[in-house]
């Protein structure tokens, strides 16, 4: 079965050459753009690190593995392009504590932590920058 991105994500990526790669939460790094299913709902986001983790995945105080994501579904096409050009695969800039990533690009309200026990069908979007 060939997996496809949801239509909104495809439209955001229309100006880029990209490939899709299936992975697990163990294979993601800060700066990766993912599309995944969480409790039956498709989500698209940018993996970010925080003070608890350098990889984007950490163990909570309740012993749940959590994945740090900033959702990019609500970004305009111009902001999505700006994110790809400045944050994609940039693990230094992709930090929850970086004011640039939160206020300038994506906004604090889009930050989420997802329990990896409820995350499935993870696709990494590999973009060829021009």
Secondary structure, DSSP 8 states (H G I E B T S, - for coil): ------HHHHHHTTTSEEEEEE--GGG--TT-EEEEEETTEEEEEEE-BBTTBSSSEEE-TTS-EEEEEEE-TT--HHHHHHHHHHTTT-TTT-BTT-HIIIIIII-GGGEEEEEGGGEEEEEEEEEE--
